[in-house]
C-alpha cells in the first residue's frame, strides 16, 4: 500500500512477526482499528489479527466471525496489536459491514471488561 491510506474496518494483509506460540504471526488478514486521523498520520496502525484455523484454538466469545473471506475467518480480539504500516501488504481486501464492526466493538469492550 503505497501511501498507507487506511480506514477503520478495512481488512488488509499484514506480515506479522512470529513472536511465540499462541501469538499470530506470518502474513494474514487483519482488521484495521483506530480513528481516521490516526490511520492517516501515524506511522503505526492498530490491528486485529484474523485466523481461519480455529480448530487449533479453543473458540472463545471474543472471536468474531467475518463473512465473505476466502476461508471462514474469525477476528481474534484478544490479540489486538499495533504494528508499523510498513508491514501492511497490498490493498484492502474487504471493508467490514456495520454489523460486523458492531460485533467487533462489542467483543473489544468485553475483552477489556469495559
Buried (B, 14 or more C-beta within 10 A) or exposed (E): BEEBEBEBBBBBBBEBEEEEEEEBEEEBBBBBBBEEEBBEEBEBBBBBBBBBEBEEEEEBEBBBEBEEBEEEBBBBBBBBBEBEBEBBEEEBEBBBEEEBBEBBEBBBEEBEEE
